[in-house]
Amino acid sequence: MEQEENRKMLKTETKFLWSVVVLAGTLQGCFQSTFTTATSANGSNGSNGGGSTVITIVWPTPIPATVPSAPTIGTPVANSNSASVLFTAPGSNGGSPILSYTVTSTPGNFTGTGSTSPITVAGLTNGIPYIFTVTATNAVGTGVASSASISVTPEPSVITLAGTAGVIGSVDATGAAASFHYPESVAVDSSGNVYVADTNNHTIRKITSSGVVTTLAGQAGIHGSTNATGTAASFYSPAAVAVDVSGNVYVVDTGNYTIRMITPAGVVTTIAGTAGTSGCVAGTGAAARFGQSEGIAVDNLGNLYVADPGCQSIWKIAPGAVVTRLAGSTGALSGSTDGTGTTARFYNPQGIAVDSLGNLYVADSSNFTIRKITSAGVVTTLAGTAGFSGSTNATGAAASFNDPIGVAVDSSGNLYVGDTFNHTIRKITPVGVVTTFAGATASNGSTDGIATAARFNEPEGVAVDSSGNVYVADFGNHTIRKIH
């Protein structure tokens, strides 16, 4: 009896389990496997049974992976020619691990790729505002882009290439270990070497692109007019330098009233003027006379141009040392008249630069203006108004400067101005739009950093290389700065 009862109970439990499985086979979103098993007449398994039962086993259906959803964009941080973009992961990875993220800029479609936040996007142009989006990619593909970020504008960055602010000296060394004494002018060659008129040291210094400073010619603390090689040569308060395509360096030797040349090997000669004799006389070589010259530039043909505030003139020195007055008064008369040749007037012209078309640009310091001179000697005022000092960013005559001393021009025709008593570097587009490129008006200092956060102390000479890097003789800080 007990065995019979157990058999009935087993039969009942087996039927109950089978019925649950069969019912489960009707669930949606699943797939099922079906097989048949034979049963005996009394409900037990066996080969002699008279029936069969269908058993259905239910398996879950796999859900296919998809692309990720959109990440959430954060706030970009602008740097020089780049931006660092923050974001958070998407709410869904699409059922597959995220392999990478891509950040894209507008305008330009510059991209940066990485596996985590933040991602840096390089190749941006300083001064142009950008927005960014980010996408996520998994094994299936790339998902939709995030919403756009807020707009940010990359700015140039200022570093100290050589010297230490406030430290006067003449030490040849690397970077901050080197020292200068009121450097007034800089020039840069095609290899990225920077040449410095280290005025109060009476020397010409050279700085490699890695910041190694050496003395190219002259000896610190010793002034003179000796033509010789390297430290055997001597200068007297050299105020300006320029470098030609062959690597020859030209020097306005202000205290000697001469124009000198230094070969790449350091050999110094006098091109024009006579040491110790001032004047305002056109002539050839030693017969020419200069006043208190302050600026020099050289064009691709080897012509030199000298800004001479002592004569209120711009001189041209052609190959063969032939000196002529290109523009300005024959009687050393100051003024602000635009005109051609000797009908034009200047008031203490200092810095001078020449573009690839032969146009000259002059920092007309005491007029508080930037002047332009064509190769034919036609003088116009590009920016600023004579007699009005200030720091206004505007176009043409509506802009203002405060004793601009240095000027340089890049390959696109943009000018960079050492706006000395504003403690800033200004930029002027070819159509005369003036902005503050680096520094802050009436806020002097020596801080390195993003351009508008950086500080200068009476910056004078400026130069620009083929990559658009700007070099500054930071006169009051006794340093050489680089804006990149």
Summary of the structure (lengths in Angstrom):
residues: 484
radius of gyration: 38.3
end to end distance: 101.1
largest distance: 143.0
contacts: 1733
relative contact order: 0.09
helix: 12%
strand: 45%
